[in-house]
Each structure stands twice: as structure tokens, then as C-alpha cells.
């Protein structure tokens, strides 16, 4: 059964992943100068990689941007979150199209997540700098929050990707060993 081009199962799975990302983002404490890792990005990347549907991806990016804007602890982060999720969606969707054949493994998912998180963090900091200013130097915020978040998101997305694809029967048991 579909709803205006989307399968209900796709919408439900995307909503579940966005919800998990929202909860993790809401309750994870700020690390440096009001910034915290954005686990919702890992969820957004999983939806983009698994579903490969631009319309659904756009909706997920917009919802993720709104939810992270609601839970941000960063001064002026509301607008920066929405901007960064939409820009990251466009960039990561292009990367996924380029790497489509190699995304059916953990390494491809990890690479997309690291690159996507770095793009997202740079866009977020850039947008926040233009809108309200940064509470500290760009480089300190980038190195102390964005890069560690990229590693954390990569591990999170690979584990969740394996669980998600395994539960849907996309991979065999032998392919899920780390």
C-alpha cells in the first residue's frame, strides 16, 4: 500500500529512525561551548542509503533539521540546524549516487557517514557564524566536536545499518560479522 508515492513501510521506518535520532539528540549533553554530537545525522544517512528516495530523503532531512533545531543547546543553532540538514541532504545524496555500487557494505556506509557529518558540521558552524556568531574559534569547535562526532556517527550508522538491513533480509548472517 502506498501513500502518494511512498510505501507506508518506508514512511514508518524513516519516522522510527528520525524519532530515535531526535531522542538521542535531545538527551545527549553538550560537549564544548554548547555543541553536541548529532546522532540524528546517522539516522538520516541510514534512510538516505537504504531507501535512496529523494522525496523521502528531503522529508527526513527537513524533519531532522526541525527536530534538532528544537533540541539544540547552541546559541543560534535553530536556523543553522535546518540549513545544515538540507545542505547535507543534497551533498550526501550526490555522494550516494556516485558510490551507489559500493554502499552495500559497512565500509561504504562508514565513509558516507564520516564525510556527511564533516559536511554537516562545517555547514552548521558556518551558518551559525553568519547568523549569530560562534562562542569560540571555528577550528576548536570543528576539531573538538565535529570530528569526534564523525567517528561516533560512523560507528553508530554502521551498527544500525547492519541491524536494519539484517532485519529486512538484505544481508546474510555471515555478512554481519565485524
C-alpha positions as CSV (number, residue, x, y, z in Angstrom):
1,X,0.0,0.0,0.0
2,X,1.4,3.4,-0.9
3,X,0.6,7.0,0.1
4,X,1.3,9.5,-2.7
5,X,4.4,7.6,-3.9
6,X,5.7,6.4,-0.6
7,X,5.2,3.0,0.8
8,X,3.8,3.1,4.3
9,X,6.6,0.8,5.5
10,X,9.2,3.3,4.2
11,X,7.5,6.1,6.0
12,X,7.2,4.1,9.2
13,X,10.8,3.1,9.1
14,X,12.0,6.6,8.3
15,X,9.8,8.0,11.1
16,X,11.2,5.5,13.6
17,X,14.8,6.4,12.7
18,X,14.1,10.1,12.8
19,X,12.5,9.6,16.2
20,X,15.5,7.7,17.6
21,X,17.8,10.4,16.3
22,X,15.6,13.1,17.9
23,X,15.6,11.3,21.3
24,X,19.4,10.8,21.2
25,X,19.9,14.4,20.2
26,X,17.6,15.7,22.9
27,X,19.2,13.9,25.8
28,X,22.9,13.8,24.8
29,X,24.7,16.6,26.7
30,X,26.6,19.4,25.1
31,X,30.4,18.8,24.9
32,X,32.1,22.0,24.0
33,X,30.6,25.6,24.0
34,X,27.0,24.4,23.6
35,X,27.8,21.9,20.8
36,X,27.0,18.2,20.9
37,X,27.3,15.3,18.5
38,X,24.3,14.9,16.2
39,X,23.2,11.3,16.3
40,X,20.2,12.3,14.1
41,X,22.6,12.6,11.2
42,X,23.4,8.9,11.5
43,X,19.7,8.1,11.3
44,X,19.3,10.5,8.3
45,X,22.2,8.8,6.5
46,X,20.8,5.4,7.0
47,X,17.5,6.4,5.5
48,X,19.3,8.0,2.5
49,X,21.5,5.0,1.9
50,X,18.8,2.3,2.4
51,X,15.8,4.0,0.8
52,X,17.6,6.0,-1.9
53,X,14.4,8.0,-2.5
54,X,15.0,11.8,-2.9
55,X,11.5,12.8,-1.9
56,X,11.6,10.7,1.3
57,X,15.2,11.9,1.9
58,X,14.1,15.5,1.7
59,X,11.3,15.0,4.1
60,X,13.7,13.2,6.5
61,X,16.2,16.0,6.2
62,X,13.6,18.6,6.9
63,X,12.2,16.7,9.9
64,X,15.7,16.1,11.2
65,X,16.5,19.8,10.9
66,X,13.4,20.8,12.7
67,X,13.8,18.3,15.5
68,X,17.5,19.2,16.0
69,X,16.5,22.9,16.0
70,X,14.1,22.2,18.8
71,X,16.7,20.5,20.9
72,X,19.8,22.5,20.2
73,X,21.9,23.9,23.0
74,X,24.0,26.0,20.7
75,X,23.3,29.8,20.6
76,X,21.5,30.5,17.3
77,X,21.6,26.8,16.4
78,X,17.9,26.7,15.4
79,X,18.4,28.2,11.9
80,X,21.8,26.6,11.5
81,X,20.4,23.1,12.1
82,X,17.8,23.4,9.4
83,X,20.2,24.9,6.9
84,X,22.9,22.3,7.6
85,X,20.5,19.3,7.3
86,X,19.2,20.5,4.0
87,X,22.6,21.2,2.5
88,X,23.9,17.9,3.9
89,X,21.0,16.1,2.3
90,X,21.9,17.5,-1.1
91,X,25.6,16.7,-0.7
92,X,25.1,13.2,0.7
93,X,22.5,12.3,-1.8
94,X,25.0,13.2,-4.6
95,X,27.7,11.1,-2.8
96,X,25.4,8.2,-2.5
97,X,24.6,8.4,-6.3
98,X,28.3,8.4,-7.0
99,X,29.1,5.5,-4.7
100,X,25.9,3.5,-5.2
101,X,27.7,0.2,-6.1
102,X,30.0,0.3,-3.0
103,X,27.3,1.3,-0.4
104,X,26.2,-2.3,0.2
105,X,28.9,-2.8,2.8
106,X,29.9,-1.4,6.2
107,X,32.9,0.5,4.8
108,X,30.8,2.5,2.3
109,X,28.3,3.3,5.0
110,X,31.0,4.4,7.3
111,X,32.7,6.6,4.7
112,X,29.4,8.3,3.7
113,X,28.7,9.0,7.4
114,X,32.1,10.5,8.1
115,X,32.0,12.7,5.1
116,X,28.4,13.7,5.7
117,X,29.0,14.5,9.3
118,X,32.0,16.6,8.4
119,X,30.0,18.5,5.8
120,X,27.1,18.9,8.2
121,X,29.4,20.2,11.0
122,X,31.1,22.7,8.7
123,X,27.8,24.0,7.3
124,X,26.4,24.2,10.8
125,X,29.3,26.2,12.1
126,X,29.4,28.4,9.0
127,X,25.7,29.2,9.2
128,X,25.9,29.8,12.9
129,X,28.9,32.1,12.4
130,X,27.0,34.1,9.9
131,X,23.7,34.2,11.8
132,X,24.7,34.8,15.4
133,X,28.5,34.3,15.7
134,X,30.4,31.5,17.3
135,X,31.1,31.2,21.0
136,X,34.6,30.2,20.2
137,X,37.0,29.7,17.3
138,X,35.7,27.7,14.3
139,X,38.7,25.4,14.4
140,X,38.3,24.5,18.1
141,X,34.6,23.7,17.6
142,X,35.4,21.7,14.5
143,X,38.2,19.6,16.0
144,X,36.6,19.0,19.4
145,X,33.0,18.3,18.3
146,X,32.6,17.7,14.6
147,X,35.5,15.3,14.1
148,X,34.7,13.2,17.2
149,X,31.0,13.2,16.1
150,X,32.0,11.9,12.7
151,X,33.7,8.9,14.3
152,X,30.8,8.3,16.7
153,X,28.2,8.7,13.9
154,X,30.2,6.3,11.7
155,X,30.2,3.6,14.3
156,X,26.5,4.2,15.1
157,X,25.4,4.2,11.5
158,X,27.4,1.0,10.6
159,X,25.9,-0.9,13.6
160,X,22.4,0.4,12.9
161,X,22.8,-0.2,9.1
162,X,23.8,-3.8,9.8
163,X,20.8,-4.3,12.2
164,X,18.4,-2.6,9.8
165,X,19.4,-4.5,6.7
166,X,19.7,-7.8,8.5
167,X,16.2,-7.4,9.9
168,X,14.9,-6.7,6.4
169,X,16.7,-9.7,5.0
170,X,19.1,-7.7,2.8
171,X,22.3,-9.4,4.1
172,X,23.1,-12.9,5.3
173,X,24.3,-13.8,8.7
174,X,27.8,-14.2,7.5
175,X,27.9,-10.6,6.2
176,X,27.2,-9.1,9.6
177,X,30.4,-10.1,11.3
178,X,32.6,-7.2,12.2
